[in-house]
Amino acid sequence: MALPISPNLLVTLALLLKTKSVSGTALALGVSQPSVSRSLSQLRTALKDPLLVRSGSGMARTHRGEELVERLADWMVTTSALLVEESFDPARVERRFRVATTDFGVMSVLLPAMAALREEAPAIAIDIVPLSHATHRALAEGEVDLAISGLDHDPSQLHRALLFEDEFLCVTRADHPLADSAERVPVADFLAHPHLGLTVSEAELDRVTMTLGAAAATRKVAASLPYFGLAPAMLAAGDLVMVMPSRAAAHFDARHGLATRPAPTELGLLQYWLLWHERSHRDPASRWLRERLARICRSAVPDAIPE
């Protein structure tokens, strides 16, 4: 039975057969000559051939050595190529990306970027999947490549890049009682009206309720939705109030004639993030997608800095 030969020994053999010199191989590898001599002895035993023999003042390859020299040189080139990152060309990429987000993420991040993404990489596809409350696990296990989210997350567990900050607006029908002013809605007035709530992920997280804390006990949620799509029709047909990021509110206000006012200060600002795991951090295709999405969003937020 032939003895196993490690990749390190194969590298040594390739250099020995090329240089026909123990000292030259030692110099190339940055090791001692005795170390190379021991490796040559192991190789001779494993291959049952001297490989290199004394010839005059130098060494000559045996017939077996001549057979191996070109094959090992080819192996070295092929192996080195595997370890060198090729220049990335998005025009040649054929890849399906799975992106977890909400309809707001599609509206505010993916939709504005789609034309540019398709122009630069026409063979890519993006599958949008529901945002999970277990974002870290989904990214870590490769269920999704990227998440776009405004939910709280642990920055020590994921890589992230801030896309934008957005203020919250109260959105109502045009003749709603809250629509009679352009001033910020006081929290007492906000809680005096029935609400159309928004839940995110299968955990049905309602950001407004979570942010208001104890004050949320008096909040009257008459109906709730997992997405914004049907909100304009529900708001226009009744007396409900809904809290939306300003980017979503502007989109719907222009199409449905809804009224908007700045939401109570207690609701703070929305920070919207790109999230990804270490497993895809150095992947060229994933990096390209992240950079393109962030660049488009940051055209309106020039000081957004990735972490």
Secondary structure as UniProt FT lines:
FT   HELIX           7..19
FT   HELIX           22..29
FT   HELIX           33..47
FT   STRAND          52..55
FT   TURN            56..57
FT   STRAND          58..61
FT   HELIX           63..83
FT   HELIX           90..92
FT   STRAND          95..101
FT   HELIX           103..105
FT   HELIX           106..110
FT   HELIX           111..120
FT   TURN            122..123
FT   STRAND          124..130
FT   HELIX           135..140
FT   TURN            141..142
FT   STRAND          146..149
FT   TURN            155..157
FT   STRAND          159..172
FT   TURN            174..175
FT   HELIX           177..180
FT   HELIX           187..191
FT   STRAND          195..198
FT   TURN            201..204
FT   HELIX           207..212
FT   HELIX           213..218
FT   STRAND          221..225
FT   TURN            229..230
FT   HELIX           231..236
FT   STRAND          241..245
FT   HELIX           246..256
FT   STRAND          259..262
FT   HELIX           265..267
FT   STRAND          269..276
FT   HELIX           278..280
FT   TURN            281..282
FT   HELIX           284..298
FT   TURN            302..303
//
